Amino acid sequence: MIWRSFTREPRPGDTIRGDVHIPDGPPPRTAVVVVHGFKGFKDWGFFPWVAEQLAGAGHATVTFNFSRNGIGSDPERFTDLDRFGSNTLSLEQQELRSILAEVLDGDLVPRRPRSAALFGHSRGGAQAILAAAAEPRVHALVTWAALARFDRWTEETKEIWRADGRIWTLNQRTGQQMPLDLAFLEDFEANREALDVGAAARKLRAPWLIVHGTDDLTVWPGEGETLMRANAGARLHLVERAGHTFGAQHPFTGPTPHLREAMERTVAHLARHLEA
């Protein structure tokens, strides 16, 4: 179902790598852009399956890696940790809006869509909220286990960050210590208003499905409730006993019942709100 792969170079030395998935038959008139989260990538775990399910439901589906997510030419290994360390939330938002604009204008998909949606997981969900609130041509939004705020660091951590110029975060799956340069914190603090997820949630007009696992230990399910309360048009679906990735792992071993439930709700939401 991969119609084409693509690359973009938003800045010298940075490369966005992506794939466009389409169903069999005539070019679809709807599109979905899928946004991965922190320490995620387009080929991680459930993302290829999600793209396959969305394309199978009739949507042109675009998945991509943020240019500084740590993934280079090897699609499944974090081989570019220095670039990972230099990432910022503002750069991610710029890249997402650029990819979204290409989709909405028909430059990345077989033909210009009548309607389009954003789908984001975890931090990618928060980025999708910001982008959907800023782009009136987004007709639907789905977030899985989305953050309700980006500021998740203690004052002690911030002091160490400023003193050392870098902090480290462990990737539990690979065992890698992954850096975050001070520029990440400075960018957030300089752009708090533009990166205010709660304010974007209140501003959002597109129909919004929030999916969250009740046993999510990475992003507390209360954050899903916070997002729902911020927007009168949002609907929250809690997946009982599901964790942050709805039981999915990498390498992917197939969909779990929790993942299927999240996907069924997602497909139904998009069918209801995207005009084919």
Order of alpha helices (4+ residues) and beta strands (2+ residues): beta-beta-beta-alpha-beta-alpha-alpha-beta-alpha-beta-alpha-beta-beta-alpha-alpha-beta-alpha-beta-alpha
